[in-house]
């Protein structure tokens, strides 16, 4: 119950902070986010980014990446978990991708997982509030960006999000 209340408060605060944009060293931020996520020796990260710095809202990018990385590890059923982070520079957006080699997500559930309190696992041994992805998506949309996923069961998941470049 406590986790649910905390999750509701987190969701309600999203977009109300009015945080200023700042220059963000992406390599440092990704390293910090990986340090915050529970990682063991069964998880291998691959990072592909040739963008050293962007202007954005650090708390938003950090929180979204933390959520996606955490999910990539937590929901992964493989003996060796592989998580890939890729950041590319588009004409109008900075594009992020977090991919894993986990069980994947059925296409019929792609929209559903962004719904508040929605979880795809029904067993009670797995703790999830169903609020992480909706919060992440809302944070990205509040920045003027977009979030989506591509996945096939058994082939892992690829979560994408983009944020507009600062003019």
C-alpha positions as CSV (number, residue, x, y, z in Angstrom):
1,X,0.0,0.0,0.0
2,X,2.9,2.4,0.8
3,X,4.5,1.8,-2.6
4,X,1.2,2.5,-4.3
5,X,0.7,5.8,-2.4
6,X,4.3,6.8,-3.2
7,X,3.7,5.9,-6.9
8,X,0.5,8.0,-7.0
9,X,2.3,11.0,-5.5
10,X,5.2,10.6,-8.0
11,X,2.7,10.5,-10.9
12,X,0.8,13.5,-9.7
13,X,4.0,15.6,-9.4
14,X,5.1,14.9,-12.9
15,X,5.4,18.0,-15.0
16,X,4.9,20.4,-12.2
17,X,8.5,21.0,-11.2
18,X,9.2,23.6,-13.9
19,X,12.9,22.6,-13.9
20,X,15.2,24.7,-16.1
21,X,17.1,23.0,-18.9
22,X,20.8,22.7,-18.5
23,X,23.8,21.2,-20.3
24,X,24.1,17.5,-19.6
25,X,27.1,15.4,-20.1
26,X,25.4,12.2,-21.4
27,X,28.3,9.8,-20.6
28,X,28.4,11.0,-17.0
29,X,24.6,10.9,-16.6
30,X,24.4,7.3,-18.0
31,X,27.2,6.2,-15.7
32,X,25.3,7.7,-12.7
33,X,22.0,6.1,-13.8
34,X,23.7,2.7,-14.1
35,X,25.2,3.1,-10.6
36,X,21.6,3.8,-9.3
37,X,20.1,0.7,-10.8
38,X,20.5,-2.6,-9.1
39,X,23.1,-4.4,-11.2
40,X,24.8,-7.7,-10.6
41,X,27.4,-9.7,-12.5
42,X,24.7,-11.2,-14.8
43,X,24.1,-7.8,-16.5
44,X,26.1,-6.4,-19.3
45,X,25.6,-2.9,-20.7
46,X,26.5,-1.7,-24.2
47,X,26.5,2.1,-24.7
48,X,26.5,3.7,-28.1
49,X,26.5,7.4,-28.1
50,X,28.5,9.9,-30.0
51,X,26.8,12.9,-28.5
52,X,28.8,14.3,-25.7
53,X,26.4,16.9,-24.4
54,X,22.9,18.0,-24.8
55,X,20.7,20.7,-23.3
56,X,17.7,19.3,-21.5
57,X,16.1,18.6,-18.2
58,X,18.5,16.3,-16.4
59,X,16.0,15.1,-13.8
60,X,13.6,13.9,-16.5
61,X,16.3,12.1,-18.6
62,X,17.8,10.5,-15.6
63,X,14.5,9.3,-14.2
64,X,13.3,7.9,-17.6
65,X,16.6,6.1,-18.2
66,X,16.6,4.8,-14.7
67,X,13.1,3.4,-15.1
68,X,13.9,1.8,-18.5
69,X,17.2,0.3,-17.3
70,X,15.6,-1.0,-14.2
71,X,12.8,-2.6,-16.1
72,X,15.3,-4.2,-18.6
73,X,17.0,-5.9,-15.7
74,X,14.0,-6.7,-13.5
75,X,11.9,-8.2,-16.2
76,X,14.7,-10.1,-17.9
77,X,14.6,-13.9,-17.7
78,X,17.9,-14.7,-19.3
79,X,21.0,-16.1,-17.5
80,X,23.1,-13.2,-18.9
81,X,21.1,-10.0,-19.2
82,X,22.2,-7.7,-22.0
83,X,21.1,-4.1,-22.0
84,X,21.9,-1.7,-24.9
85,X,21.7,2.1,-24.7
86,X,21.9,4.1,-27.9
87,X,21.6,7.8,-28.3
88,X,21.5,9.4,-31.8
89,X,21.3,12.9,-33.1
90,X,18.3,13.4,-35.4
91,X,17.5,16.6,-37.4
92,X,15.0,17.9,-34.8
93,X,15.3,15.5,-31.9
94,X,17.7,13.6,-29.7
95,X,16.7,10.0,-29.9
96,X,17.3,7.4,-27.1
97,X,16.9,3.7,-27.3
98,X,17.1,1.1,-24.5
99,X,17.0,-2.5,-25.6
100,X,17.2,-5.8,-23.8
101,X,17.4,-9.5,-24.5
102,X,14.5,-10.4,-22.2
103,X,11.2,-12.2,-22.9
104,X,9.8,-9.4,-25.0
105,X,6.3,-7.9,-24.9
106,X,3.3,-9.1,-27.0
107,X,2.3,-6.5,-29.5
108,X,-1.3,-6.5,-28.1
109,X,0.2,-5.1,-24.8
110,X,2.3,-2.3,-26.3
111,X,-0.2,0.4,-25.6
112,X,-1.5,-1.2,-22.4
113,X,1.9,-1.0,-20.6
114,X,1.8,2.8,-20.8
115,X,-1.6,2.8,-18.9
116,X,-1.5,3.8,-15.2
117,X,-1.3,0.8,-12.8
118,X,-1.1,-1.7,-15.6
119,X,1.2,-4.6,-15.1
120,X,1.6,-7.6,-17.4
121,X,2.5,-10.1,-14.7
122,X,-0.2,-11.4,-12.5
123,X,1.9,-13.3,-10.0
124,X,2.1,-11.7,-6.5
125,X,5.8,-12.6,-6.0
126,X,6.7,-9.8,-8.5
127,X,6.5,-6.3,-7.0
128,X,5.3,-3.6,-9.4
129,X,3.0,-0.6,-9.1
130,X,2.4,-0.3,-12.8
131,X,3.3,3.4,-12.6
132,X,6.9,3.5,-13.9
133,X,6.3,3.5,-17.7
134,X,3.3,5.9,-17.5
135,X,5.3,8.4,-15.5
136,X,8.3,8.1,-17.9
137,X,6.0,8.6,-20.9
138,X,4.3,11.6,-19.3
139,X,7.7,13.2,-18.4
140,X,8.9,12.8,-22.0
141,X,5.7,14.2,-23.4
142,X,5.8,17.1,-21.0
143,X,9.3,17.8,-22.6
144,X,7.7,17.9,-26.0
145,X,8.9,14.4,-26.9
146,X,7.5,11.0,-27.6
147,X,8.0,7.4,-26.2
148,X,7.2,4.1,-27.8
149,X,8.4,0.5,-28.0
150,X,9.1,-2.3,-30.4
151,X,9.0,-5.9,-29.2
152,X,8.3,-9.4,-30.2
153,X,7.8,-12.2,-27.6
154,X,11.0,-14.1,-27.1
155,X,13.1,-11.4,-28.8
156,X,13.5,-8.7,-26.1
157,X,12.1,-5.2,-26.1
158,X,13.3,-1.9,-27.5
159,X,12.0,1.3,-25.8
160,X,12.5,4.5,-27.7
161,X,12.0,8.1,-26.7
162,X,12.9,11.4,-28.3
163,X,13.2,14.9,-27.0
164,X,13.3,18.0,-29.2
165,X,16.6,19.7,-29.6
166,X,17.0,23.1,-28.0
167,X,16.7,25.9,-30.6
